[in-house]
Amino acid sequence: MSSFFKKDKSPTPGPASPARKDKSPTPGPASPTGKDKSPTPIPTSPVHNEPSEPVALMAGSHWGQQELVDEDNDSTLGVDTESSTASIASSILHYRNVLGRTYHSDSVTDGEYWGPNDDKANELLDIMHAAMVMLFDGKLYTSPLNDKEIKNAIDIGTGTGVWAIDFADDHPNCNVIGTDISPIQPSWVPPNASFEINDASREWTYHENHFDFIHIRWLTGVIRDWDYLYQEAYRCCKPGGWIEHVDTDADFLCYDETMPHDSAMAQWGPIWREVQRKTGLNVMVVSSGAMENGMRKAGFTNITTEDHYAPLAPWSDDPKLKQVGLYQSAAMTHDIEGFLVYFMPNYLGWTPKEIANFAAIIRKEFREAKIHSVVKWHVVRAQKPLDA
């Protein structure tokens, strides 16, 4: 894709037919040349193309010392939003409150999930969904599904449920289930769609050999044992069925030296690697190889991969990538605190002021678009053997 799109195929071939007849398998515009060329070069290696120079983690006090005159610095930290659900009897809706943000109920899972489930966080998910659909040329998936034969599909970690709803609309004869640990999905959904409160890191409650398609997207830093999740997916997947996982590392990449080491964007990766070191959560699910390795260990075959490099701000000369960058920037600036307020105080010792200042600085960097940062969205598809 212009300066950022690259498609990599693993040595194990799979069926090559696209998910929809009217769509190609996510092609990118031809790379521009001459004066129109984007200032950032295309990554050239499918594995070892990431910037290698390490960036040291800076202390939270560095951000707390910054004196900012920024309207964004009046973050939602400290705003009590729990009162709206305090009177609801269901234990599922007894959300925890951390620095004014609400989180899933402890009655649903004993795991440590750091993402808020309030309106602001949910809006971020919806914006990012729009960015992902745009990046993939309007497609919801890339696996070579047989639209006429697919009967059962599941979306793991469905969030607001928008992917499951869209997929159900496109496949009216398919029963679509979306699972999550928070009941944040809408009640008005297509008749063939439903949502369930389930922790995918535990044993799955579905029948063996049931699903034609298992979809997973953006769960980095969520699942502790990916091997176990893929084993459960394999058990519940129908022979000949497909699994597709789209994810990214908790890191921002840059290929043209426009990202100083002391910038907030450059610190994003070191911050999350420190979280990984202290919690054991895998926040580098792509670069660790957990996706391909886990599927292979579970027994899936026909494993293929693709990498899609997407700008985090509207700096690209390519019209499509510029729009994708605008959407991803809008999502991140909408609720950057949602990524910070759970782990930063508990594991890095940051104060609310340090979190608020860091959030304001990185929002400013997103909006200025002077740093040509990108994320790598990694797609892994695999099939359960017909003779499984």
Buried (B, 14 or more C-beta within 10 A) or exposed (E): BBBBBBBBEBEBEBBEEBBBEEBEBBEBEEBBEEEEBBEBEBBEEBEEBBBEEEBEBBEBEEBBEBEEEBEBBEBBBEEEBBEEBEEEEEEBBBBBBBBBBBBBBEEBBEBEBBBBBBEBBBBBBBBBBBBBBBBBBEBBBBBBBEEEEBEBBBBBBBBBBBBBBBBBBBBEEBBBBBBBBBBBBEEEBBEBBBBBBBBBBEEBEBEEBBBBBBBBBBBBBBBBEBEBBBBBBBBBBBEBBBBBBBBBBBBBBBBEEBBEEEBBBBBBBBBBBBBBEEBEBBBBBBBBEBBBBBBBEBBBBBBBBBBBBBBBBBBBBBEBBBBBBBBBBBBBBBBBBBBBBBBBBBBBEBBBBBBBBBBBBBBBBBBEBEBBBBBBBBBBBBBBEEEB
